[in-house]
Amino acid sequence: MLLNIMGFQIGWFACVLGGAHGWPWLGVLAAAVAIVLHLYRAARPRTEAVLIGLSGLLGFVADSLLTGAGLLRFPSGQFHAHLAPYWMVAMWMLFATTFNVALGWLKPRLGLAALLGMVAGPLAYYGGAKLGGVSFGNPVVSLLAVAGVWTLAMPVLLVIANRWNGMAETAPTSAEPGTSARANRSA
């Protein structure tokens, strides 16, 4: 779990600082290394890769909506001014590596996950702004919008992680989330 947390933190700083200083590829490279190492450790890497890909897609849509609305502005790494930069998408993908490891305890606590998203999401973006990785059109409105996104995103991502858990030895069944197929067959 400690390696999972450290990998995410290193990747987060690389993404934000790389984006802030015109080296958006640096964060993507760091995130890719952490993701590859995570997938190497996964019991079912393809399943875990689906979770990571879905998180990246959700992050791209969410941050692109905020960017297109003028609430977020990024200094580098954008293919279009109204789209989220690719290093932010890499960060969402990197964050997905924590859902079945360091944040796995949150899966049955979706209300708490929403509350955590509402508080930690804006704090992360605010920290990213202090490091120069993002700026806000209107700081109060922007951070409230980020809070709204993350209030919804955390529980949704944890539900997806419960379904696409590549770190578990066996896949959870749809009948009983969080239980393994092997445990259901032996019952």
Residue frames as a rotation matrix with the C-alpha (Angstrom) as fourth column:
MET 1
0.567 0.824 0.000 0.00
0.824 -0.567 0.000 0.00
0.000 0.000 -1.000 0.00
LEU 2
0.379 -0.506 -0.775 2.85
0.205 -0.771 0.603 2.39
-0.903 -0.387 -0.189 0.80
LEU 3
-0.705 -0.642 0.302 4.33
0.398 -0.006 0.917 1.90
-0.587 0.767 0.260 -2.70
ASN 4
-0.114 0.776 0.621 0.90
0.978 -0.021 0.206 2.61
0.173 0.631 -0.757 -4.18
ILE 5
0.777 0.402 -0.485 0.61
0.538 -0.824 0.179 5.90
-0.328 -0.400 -0.856 -2.28
MET 6
0.001 -0.876 -0.483 4.20
0.109 -0.480 0.870 6.91
-0.994 -0.053 0.095 -3.06
GLY 7
-0.645 -0.220 0.732 3.78
0.699 0.216 0.682 6.10
-0.308 0.951 0.014 -6.76
PHE 8
0.343 0.851 0.398 0.66
0.919 -0.392 0.047 8.23
0.196 0.349 -0.916 -6.93
GLN 9
0.734 -0.062 -0.676 2.25
0.313 -0.853 0.418 11.17
-0.602 -0.518 -0.607 -5.09
ILE 10
-0.376 -0.924 -0.078 5.39
0.236 -0.177 0.956 11.14
-0.896 0.340 0.284 -7.24
GLY 11
-0.529 0.245 0.813 3.26
0.849 0.151 0.507 10.94
0.001 0.958 -0.288 -10.39
TRP 12
0.595 0.793 -0.133 0.96
0.799 -0.601 -0.005 13.73
-0.084 -0.103 -0.991 -9.18
PHE 13
0.421 -0.509 -0.751 3.86
0.084 -0.803 0.590 16.10
-0.903 -0.311 -0.295 -8.59
ALA 14
-0.647 -0.684 0.338 5.47
0.370 0.106 0.923 15.15
-0.667 0.722 0.185 -11.91
CYS 15
-0.137 0.685 0.716 2.22
0.983 0.004 0.184 15.82
0.123 0.729 -0.674 -13.76
VAL 16
0.793 0.507 -0.338 1.53
0.569 -0.815 0.112 19.17
-0.219 -0.281 -0.934 -12.08
LEU 17
0.272 -0.768 -0.580 5.10
-0.028 -0.609 0.793 20.46
-0.962 -0.199 -0.187 -12.18
GLY 18
-0.614 -0.445 0.652 5.66
0.590 0.291 0.753 19.18
-0.525 0.847 0.084 -15.72
GLY 19
0.180 0.784 0.594 2.46
0.969 -0.245 0.030 20.90
0.169 0.570 -0.804 -16.86
ALA 20
0.797 0.140 -0.588 3.37
0.382 -0.871 0.310 24.08
-0.468 -0.471 -0.748 -15.00
HIS 21
0.126 -0.886 -0.447 6.84
-0.214 -0.464 0.859 24.32
-0.969 -0.013 -0.248 -16.56
GLY 22
0.379 0.124 -0.917 6.00
-0.888 -0.231 -0.398 23.41
-0.261 0.965 0.023 -20.15
TRP 23
-0.726 -0.603 -0.331 7.08
-0.658 0.749 0.079 19.76
0.200 0.275 -0.940 -19.90
PRO 24
0.200 0.925 0.322 3.72
-0.973 0.226 -0.045 17.98
-0.114 -0.304 0.946 -19.91
TRP 25
0.421 -0.118 -0.899 5.34
-0.402 0.864 -0.302 14.78
0.813 0.489 0.316 -21.18
LEU 26
-0.648 -0.741 0.179 7.25
-0.462 0.196 -0.865 14.48
0.606 -0.643 -0.469 -17.88
GLY 27
-0.386 0.597 0.703 4.11
-0.826 0.116 -0.552 13.79
-0.411 -0.794 0.448 -15.87
VAL 28
0.643 0.620 -0.449 2.78
-0.762 0.576 -0.296 11.41
0.075 0.533 0.843 -18.50
LEU 29
0.004 -0.748 -0.664 6.06
-0.382 0.612 -0.692 9.49
0.924 0.256 -0.283 -18.39
ALA 30
-0.829 -0.304 0.470 6.03
-0.527 0.144 -0.837 9.29
0.187 -0.942 -0.280 -14.58
ALA 31
0.029 0.926 0.376 2.37
-0.885 0.199 -0.422 8.24
-0.466 -0.320 0.825 -14.57
ALA 32
0.566 0.162 -0.809 3.03
-0.673 0.657 -0.340 5.61
0.476 0.736 0.480 -17.25
VAL 33
-0.489 -0.810 -0.324 5.87
-0.370 0.529 -0.764 4.11
0.790 -0.254 -0.558 -15.22
ALA 34
-0.744 0.260 0.616 3.71
-0.616 0.093 -0.782 3.96
-0.261 -0.961 0.091 -12.08
ILE 35
0.343 0.933 -0.112 0.79
-0.891 0.285 -0.354 2.46
-0.298 0.221 0.929 -14.03
VAL 36
0.275 -0.320 -0.907 2.99
-0.551 0.720 -0.421 -0.19
0.788 0.616 0.021 -15.67
LEU 37
-0.807 -0.590 0.035 4.43
-0.337 0.411 -0.847 -1.16
0.485 -0.695 -0.530 -12.28
HIS 38
-0.394 0.765 0.510 0.92
-0.783 0.011 -0.621 -1.27
-0.481 -0.644 0.595 -10.84
LEU 39
0.559 0.633 -0.535 -0.31
-0.826 0.484 -0.290 -3.50
0.076 0.604 0.793 -13.67
TYR 40
-0.227 -0.732 -0.642 2.73
-0.484 0.657 -0.578 -5.75
0.845 0.179 -0.503 -13.24
ARG 41
-0.938 -0.149 0.312 1.66
-0.344 0.294 -0.892 -6.34
0.041 -0.944 -0.327 -9.63
ALA 42
-0.114 0.992 0.053 -2.01
-0.979 -0.103 -0.176 -6.88
-0.169 -0.072 0.983 -10.53
ALA 43
-0.405 0.101 0.909 -3.50
-0.107 0.982 -0.157 -10.37
-0.908 -0.161 -0.386 -10.33
ARG 44
0.147 0.508 0.848 -5.53
0.891 0.304 -0.337 -9.57
-0.429 0.805 -0.408 -13.46
PRO 45
-0.644 -0.567 -0.514 -3.79
0.364 -0.818 0.446 -6.72
-0.673 0.100 0.733 -15.30
ARG 46
-0.801 0.380 0.462 -6.32
0.408 -0.217 0.887 -6.50
0.437 0.899 0.019 -18.16
THR 47
0.232 0.925 -0.300 -9.17
0.879 -0.067 0.473 -5.99
0.418 -0.373 -0.828 -15.72
GLU 48
0.143 -0.273 -0.951 -7.21
0.710 -0.642 0.291 -3.33
-0.690 -0.717 0.101 -13.84
ALA 49
-0.864 -0.494 0.099 -6.30
0.397 -0.547 0.737 -1.68
-0.310 0.676 0.668 -17.15
VAL 50
-0.257 0.859 0.442 -10.02
0.722 -0.134 0.679 -1.31
0.643 0.494 -0.585 -17.97
LEU 51
0.532 0.405 -0.743 -10.52
0.830 -0.425 0.362 0.54
-0.169 -0.809 -0.563 -14.67
ILE 52
-0.296 -0.751 -0.590 -7.56
0.506 -0.647 0.570 2.81
-0.810 -0.130 0.572 -15.44
GLY 53
-0.865 -0.001 0.502 -8.85
0.483 -0.279 0.830 3.51
0.139 0.960 0.242 -18.95
LEU 54
0.124 0.988 0.097 -12.38
0.820 -0.157 0.550 4.27
0.558 0.012 -0.830 -17.72
SER 55
0.366 -0.077 -0.927 -10.98
0.739 -0.582 0.340 6.64
-0.566 -0.810 -0.156 -15.10
GLY 56
-0.709 -0.690 -0.146 -8.98
0.415 -0.575 0.705 8.44
-0.571 0.439 0.694 -17.79
LEU 57
-0.595 0.573 0.564 -12.08
0.608 -0.138 0.782 8.76
0.526 0.808 -0.266 -19.96
LEU 58
0.471 0.782 -0.409 -14.18
0.857 -0.295 0.422 10.11
0.210 -0.549 -0.809 -17.08
GLY 59
0.062 -0.552 -0.832 -11.40
0.622 -0.630 0.465 12.54
-0.781 -0.546 0.304 -16.15
PHE 60
-0.857 -0.371 0.357 -11.04
0.498 -0.418 0.760 13.74
-0.132 0.829 0.543 -19.73
VAL 61
-0.152 0.891 0.428 -14.77
0.692 -0.214 0.690 14.44
0.706 0.401 -0.584 -19.99
ALA 62
0.568 0.419 -0.709 -15.05
0.820 -0.358 0.446 16.07
-0.066 -0.835 -0.547 -16.54
ASP 63
-0.110 -0.696 -0.710 -11.99
0.521 -0.648 0.556 18.31
-0.847 -0.309 0.433 -16.85
SER 64
-0.821 -0.118 0.559 -12.82
0.565 -0.317 0.762 19.16
0.087 0.941 0.327 -20.47
LEU 65
0.231 0.956 0.180 -16.28
0.811 -0.291 0.507 20.35
0.537 0.029 -0.843 -19.39
LEU 66
0.585 -0.074 -0.808 -14.71
0.630 -0.585 0.510 22.54
-0.510 -0.808 -0.295 -16.70
THR 67
-0.517 -0.846 -0.128 -12.05
0.496 -0.419 0.761 23.78
-0.697 0.329 0.636 -19.13
GLY 68
-0.588 0.365 0.722 -14.56
0.725 -0.158 0.671 24.45
0.359 0.917 -0.172 -21.91
ALA 69
0.542 0.832 -0.121 -16.69
0.774 -0.437 0.459 26.42
0.328 -0.342 -0.880 -19.46
GLY 70
0.225 -0.549 0.805 -13.69
-0.014 -0.828 -0.560 28.64
0.974 0.115 -0.194 -18.69
LEU 71
0.936 0.197 0.292 -13.40
-0.285 -0.062 0.956 27.45
0.207 -0.978 -0.002 -15.10
LEU 72
0.534 -0.817 0.219 -9.99
0.293 0.421 0.858 25.77
-0.793 -0.394 0.464 -15.50
ARG 73
0.872 -0.393 -0.291 -7.00
-0.446 -0.395 -0.803 26.99
0.201 0.830 -0.520 -17.52
PHE 74
0.724 -0.642 0.252 -3.84
0.412 0.696 0.588 24.99
-0.553 -0.322 0.768 -18.09
PRO 75
0.387 -0.644 -0.660 -0.41
-0.544 -0.737 0.400 26.27
-0.744 0.205 -0.636 -19.15
SER 76
-0.463 -0.606 -0.647 0.54
-0.884 0.266 0.384 23.31
-0.060 0.749 -0.659 -21.36
GLY 77
-0.919 -0.090 0.383 -0.38
-0.105 0.994 -0.017 19.92
-0.379 -0.056 -0.924 -22.73
GLN 78
0.054 0.998 0.029 -3.67
-0.068 0.033 -0.997 20.74
-0.996 0.052 0.070 -24.44
PHE 79
-0.630 -0.152 0.762 -4.54
0.695 0.329 0.640 19.65
-0.348 0.932 -0.101 -27.96
HIS 80
-0.187 0.630 0.754 -7.33
0.501 -0.599 0.625 22.25
0.845 0.494 -0.204 -27.94
ALA 81
-0.783 -0.204 0.588 -8.03
-0.260 -0.751 -0.608 25.16
0.565 -0.628 0.534 -25.59
HIS 82
0.046 0.901 0.432 -11.40
-0.939 -0.109 0.327 23.67
0.342 -0.420 0.841 -24.53
LEU 83
0.663 0.142 -0.735 -10.04
-0.060 0.989 0.137 20.20
0.747 -0.046 0.664 -23.73
ALA 84
0.887 -0.374 0.270 -8.30
-0.254 0.095 0.963 18.87
-0.386 -0.923 -0.011 -20.66
PRO 85
0.164 -0.903 -0.397 -4.55
-0.975 -0.086 -0.206 18.49
0.152 0.421 -0.894 -21.11
TYR 86
0.448 -0.002 -0.894 -3.21
-0.252 0.959 -0.128 15.01
0.858 0.282 0.430 -21.63
TRP 87
-0.673 -0.726 -0.143 -1.18
-0.055 0.242 -0.969 15.17
0.738 -0.644 -0.203 -18.44
MET 88
-0.457 0.617 0.640 -4.41
-0.882 -0.223 -0.415 15.68
-0.113 -0.754 0.647 -16.44
VAL 89
0.595 0.636 -0.491 -5.89
-0.709 0.704 0.054 12.60
0.380 0.316 0.869 -18.10
ALA 90
-0.079 -0.723 -0.686 -2.72
-0.012 0.689 -0.725 10.72
0.997 -0.049 -0.063 -17.12
MET 91
-0.825 -0.212 0.524 -3.23
-0.479 -0.232 -0.847 11.92
0.301 -0.949 0.090 -13.55
TRP 92
0.175 0.945 0.276 -6.81
-0.982 0.188 -0.019 10.58
-0.070 -0.267 0.961 -13.49
MET 93
0.584 -0.026 -0.811 -5.48
-0.310 0.916 -0.253 7.27
0.750 0.399 0.527 -14.79
LEU 94
-0.526 -0.839 -0.142 -2.77
-0.076 0.212 -0.974 7.28
0.847 -0.502 -0.176 -12.15
PHE 95
-0.501 0.421 0.756 -5.36
-0.864 -0.295 -0.409 8.02
0.051 -0.858 0.511 -9.46
ALA 96
0.535 0.758 -0.373 -7.25
-0.752 0.628 0.198 4.88
0.384 0.175 0.906 -10.56
THR 97
-0.110 -0.645 -0.756 -4.29
-0.065 0.764 -0.642 2.78
0.992 -0.021 -0.126 -9.39
THR 98
-0.876 -0.224 0.426 -5.25
-0.402 -0.148 -0.904 3.66
0.265 -0.963 0.040 -5.81
PHE 99
-0.056 0.989 0.134 -8.89
-0.928 -0.101 0.358 2.51
0.368 -0.105 0.924 -5.96
ASN 100
0.752 0.340 -0.565 -8.22
-0.214 0.936 0.279 -1.19
0.624 -0.089 0.776 -5.43
VAL 101
-0.132 -0.834 -0.535 -5.21
0.635 0.343 -0.692 -0.71
0.761 -0.431 0.485 -3.16
ALA 102
-0.919 -0.378 -0.116 -4.83
0.326 -0.556 -0.765 2.37
0.224 -0.740 0.634 -0.92
LEU 103
-0.691 0.711 0.128 -8.45
-0.723 -0.675 -0.151 3.54
-0.021 -0.197 0.980 -1.31
GLY 104
-0.634 0.433 -0.640 -10.04
-0.016 0.821 0.571 0.09
0.773 0.372 -0.514 -1.43
TRP 105
-0.800 0.294 -0.523 -11.41
0.588 0.216 -0.779 0.59
-0.116 -0.931 -0.346 2.08
LEU 106
-0.741 0.510 -0.438 -13.69
-0.402 -0.858 -0.318 3.33
-0.538 -0.059 0.841 0.69
LYS 107
-0.892 0.357 -0.278 -15.59
-0.147 0.353 0.924 1.03
0.428 0.865 -0.262 -1.71
PRO 108
-0.341 0.841 -0.419 -18.38
0.831 0.478 0.285 0.11
0.440 -0.252 -0.862 0.75
ARG 109
-0.095 0.225 -0.970 -18.51
0.736 -0.640 -0.221 3.71
-0.670 -0.735 -0.104 2.05
LEU 110
-0.243 -0.005 0.970 -19.76
0.924 -0.307 0.230 5.64
0.297 0.952 0.079 -0.97
GLY 111
0.828 0.547 0.127 -21.21
0.463 -0.793 0.397 8.50
0.318 -0.270 -0.909 1.10
LEU 112
0.588 -0.708 -0.390 -17.86
0.218 -0.326 0.920 9.02
-0.779 -0.626 -0.037 2.75
ALA 113
-0.294 -0.683 0.668 -16.20
0.852 0.130 0.508 8.76
-0.434 0.719 0.543 -0.68
ALA 114
0.311 0.489 0.815 -18.47
0.787 -0.613 0.067 11.54
0.532 0.621 -0.575 -1.97
LEU 115
0.980 0.035 -0.196 -17.61
0.159 -0.729 0.666 13.70
-0.120 -0.684 -0.720 1.03
LEU 116
0.183 -0.983 -0.006 -13.91
0.434 0.075 0.898 13.00
-0.882 -0.167 0.441 0.56
GLY 117
-0.217 -0.206 0.954 -14.20
0.976 -0.061 0.209 13.89
0.015 0.977 0.215 -3.14
MET 118
0.696 0.595 0.402 -16.02
0.578 -0.796 0.179 17.11
0.427 0.108 -0.898 -2.30
VAL 119
0.897 -0.396 -0.195 -13.19
-0.096 -0.605 0.790 18.21
-0.431 -0.690 -0.581 0.01
ALA 120
0.111 -0.955 0.274 -10.03
0.270 0.294 0.917 16.59
-0.957 -0.028 0.290 -1.40
GLY 121
0.272 0.037 0.962 -10.82
0.958 0.088 -0.274 17.28
-0.095 0.995 -0.012 -5.07
PRO 122
0.886 0.091 0.455 -10.79
0.192 -0.964 -0.182 21.07
0.422 0.248 -0.872 -4.73
LEU 123
0.741 -0.671 0.021 -7.79
-0.259 -0.257 0.931 20.89
-0.620 -0.695 -0.364 -2.38
ALA 124
0.098 -0.711 0.696 -5.81
0.661 0.569 0.488 18.96
-0.744 0.413 0.526 -5.00
TYR 125
0.383 0.093 0.919 -6.71
0.859 -0.403 -0.317 21.47
0.340 0.911 -0.234 -7.73
TYR 126
0.989 -0.047 0.141 -5.92
-0.099 -0.913 0.395 24.36
0.110 -0.404 -0.908 -5.39
GLY 127
0.446 -0.878 0.173 -2.54
0.037 0.211 0.977 22.76
-0.894 -0.430 0.127 -4.63
GLY 128
0.072 -0.366 0.928 -2.00
0.941 0.332 0.058 22.32
-0.329 0.869 0.369 -8.36
ALA 129
0.771 0.253 0.585 -2.79
0.457 -0.858 -0.232 26.02
0.443 0.447 -0.777 -8.86
LYS 130
0.875 -0.482 -0.051 -0.25
-0.257 -0.551 0.794 27.02
-0.411 -0.682 -0.605 -6.21
LEU 131
0.035 -0.888 0.459 2.36
0.296 0.448 0.844 25.01
-0.954 0.106 0.279 -8.14
GLY 132
-0.368 -0.166 -0.915 1.36
-0.615 -0.695 0.373 26.67
-0.698 0.700 0.154 -11.44
GLY 133
-0.912 -0.033 0.408 -0.30
0.209 0.819 0.534 23.65
-0.352 0.572 -0.741 -13.06
VAL 134
-0.197 0.908 0.369 -3.77
0.911 0.030 0.412 25.17
0.363 0.417 -0.833 -13.32
SER 135
-0.993 0.068 -0.099 -5.47
-0.019 -0.904 -0.427 28.52
-0.119 -0.422 0.899 -12.89
PHE 136
-0.366 0.930 -0.014 -9.10
0.839 0.323 -0.438 29.37
-0.403 -0.172 -0.899 -12.33
GLY 137
-0.341 0.378 0.860 -11.44
0.576 -0.639 0.510 31.63
0.743 0.670 0.000 -14.28
ASN 138
0.178 0.397 0.900 -13.21
-0.670 -0.621 0.406 32.56
0.721 -0.676 0.155 -11.05
PRO 139
-0.740 -0.663 -0.112 -11.56
-0.412 0.579 -0.703 30.78
0.531 -0.474 -0.702 -8.11
VAL 140
-0.593 0.561 0.577 -14.69
-0.589 0.187 -0.786 30.38
-0.549 -0.806 0.220 -5.95
VAL 141
0.472 0.821 -0.320 -16.94
-0.813 0.265 -0.519 29.20
-0.342 0.505 0.793 -8.79
SER 142
0.105 -0.526 -0.844 -14.19
-0.720 0.546 -0.429 27.01
0.686 0.652 -0.322 -10.23
LEU 143
-0.864 -0.489 0.121 -13.48
-0.422 0.571 -0.704 25.28
0.275 -0.659 -0.700 -6.92
LEU 144
-0.238 0.866 0.440 -17.20
-0.659 0.189 -0.728 24.78
-0.714 -0.463 0.525 -6.26
ALA 145
0.564 0.408 -0.719 -17.53
-0.822 0.363 -0.439 23.19
0.081 0.838 0.539 -9.71
VAL 146
-0.361 -0.767 -0.531 -14.51
-0.559 0.633 -0.535 20.95
0.746 0.104 -0.657 -9.00
ALA 147
-0.783 0.139 0.606 -16.14
-0.538 0.337 -0.773 19.99
-0.312 -0.931 -0.189 -5.69
GLY 148
0.274 0.961 -0.021 -19.31
-0.789 0.213 -0.576 19.04
-0.550 0.174 0.817 -7.55
VAL 149
0.344 -0.233 -0.910 -17.40
-0.747 0.520 -0.415 16.95
0.570 0.822 0.005 -10.07
TRP 150
-0.634 -0.731 -0.254 -15.44
-0.411 0.596 -0.689 15.11
0.655 -0.332 -0.678 -7.40
THR 151
-0.437 0.593 0.676 -18.49
-0.757 0.163 -0.633 14.60
-0.486 -0.788 0.378 -5.18
LEU 152
0.689 0.704 -0.173 -19.90
-0.662 0.514 -0.545 12.53
-0.295 0.490 0.820 -8.04
ALA 153
0.335 -0.617 -0.712 -16.64
-0.697 0.346 -0.628 11.14
0.634 0.707 -0.314 -9.43
MET 154
-0.577 -0.653 0.490 -15.35
-0.811 0.385 -0.441 9.45
0.099 -0.652 -0.752 -6.27
PRO 155
-0.083 0.562 0.823 -18.32
-0.498 0.692 -0.523 7.14
-0.863 -0.453 0.223 -5.68
VAL 156
0.830 0.384 -0.404 -18.69
-0.525 0.294 -0.799 6.44
-0.188 0.875 0.446 -9.41
LEU 157
0.118 -0.878 -0.464 -15.02
-0.786 0.203 -0.584 5.53
0.607 0.433 -0.666 -9.74
LEU 158
-0.627 -0.335 0.703 -15.17
-0.740 0.537 -0.405 3.29
-0.242 -0.774 -0.585 -6.67
VAL 159
0.413 0.805 0.426 -18.22
-0.456 0.587 -0.669 1.46
-0.788 0.082 0.610 -8.03
ILE 160
0.761 -0.228 -0.608 -16.32
-0.569 0.217 -0.793 0.96
0.313 0.949 0.035 -11.30
ALA 161
-0.302 -0.948 0.099 -13.27
-0.857 0.225 -0.463 -0.20
0.417 -0.225 -0.881 -9.29
ASN 162
-0.190 0.311 0.931 -15.42
-0.673 0.649 -0.354 -2.73
-0.715 -0.694 0.086 -7.46
ARG 163
0.831 0.548 0.097 -16.51
-0.267 0.546 -0.794 -4.19
-0.488 0.634 0.600 -10.81
TRP 164
0.780 -0.614 -0.123 -13.09
-0.021 0.170 -0.985 -3.94
0.626 0.771 0.119 -12.49
ASN 165
0.676 -0.526 0.516 -10.83
-0.671 -0.149 0.726 -5.06
-0.305 -0.837 -0.454 -9.64
GLY 166
0.664 -0.506 -0.550 -7.69
-0.245 0.548 -0.800 -6.47
0.706 0.666 0.240 -11.19
MET 167
-0.321 -0.797 0.512 -5.91
-0.794 -0.068 -0.604 -6.57
0.516 -0.601 -0.611 -7.86
ALA 168
0.250 0.494 0.832 -8.27
-0.831 0.550 -0.077 -9.23
-0.496 -0.673 0.549 -6.45
GLU 169
-0.734 -0.544 0.407 -7.37
-0.327 0.808 0.489 -12.86
-0.595 0.226 -0.771 -7.09
THR 170
-0.604 0.624 0.496 -10.87
0.790 0.552 0.266 -13.52
-0.108 0.553 -0.826 -8.41
ALA 171
-0.787 0.344 0.511 -13.47
0.012 -0.821 0.570 -11.22
0.616 0.455 0.643 -9.92
PRO 172
-0.784 0.614 0.086 -16.33
-0.220 -0.146 -0.965 -9.92
-0.580 -0.775 0.249 -7.76
THR 173
-0.616 0.666 0.421 -19.76
0.786 0.481 0.389 -11.11
0.057 0.570 -0.820 -8.80
SER 174
-0.684 0.427 0.592 -22.54
-0.116 -0.864 0.489 -8.74
0.721 0.265 0.641 -9.65
ALA 175
0.295 0.854 -0.428 -24.79
0.357 0.317 0.879 -10.39
0.886 -0.412 -0.212 -7.04
GLU 176
0.848 -0.068 -0.525 -22.57
0.513 -0.140 0.847 -9.56
-0.131 -0.988 -0.084 -4.09
PRO 177
0.648 -0.636 0.419 -20.17
-0.120 -0.629 -0.768 -6.66
0.752 0.448 -0.484 -4.70
GLY 178
0.206 -0.702 0.681 -16.88
-0.943 -0.328 -0.053 -7.08
0.261 -0.632 -0.730 -2.93
THR 179
0.394 -0.091 0.914 -17.06
-0.423 0.866 0.268 -10.86
-0.816 -0.492 0.303 -2.72
SER 180
-0.576 -0.698 -0.426 -15.04
-0.726 0.197 0.659 -13.18
-0.376 0.688 -0.620 -4.86
ALA 181
0.207 0.618 -0.758 -16.48
-0.874 0.465 0.140 -15.65
0.439 0.633 0.637 -7.35
ARG 182
-0.508 -0.476 -0.718 -14.52
-0.115 0.863 -0.491 -18.42
0.853 -0.167 -0.494 -5.61
ALA 183
-0.964 0.177 0.200 -16.19
-0.206 -0.015 -0.979 -17.61
-0.170 -0.984 0.051 -2.27
ASN 184
-0.138 0.976 -0.167 -19.64
-0.948 -0.179 -0.263 -17.66
-0.286 0.122 0.950 -3.91
ARG 185
0.082 0.129 -0.988 -19.01
-0.639 0.767 0.047 -21.06
0.764 0.628 0.146 -5.54
SER 186
-0.735 -0.462 -0.496 -17.85
0.046 0.696 -0.716 -22.61
0.677 -0.549 -0.490 -2.27
ALA 187
-0.758 0.472 0.450 -20.90
-0.635 -0.379 -0.673 -21.39
-0.147 -0.796 0.587 -0.34
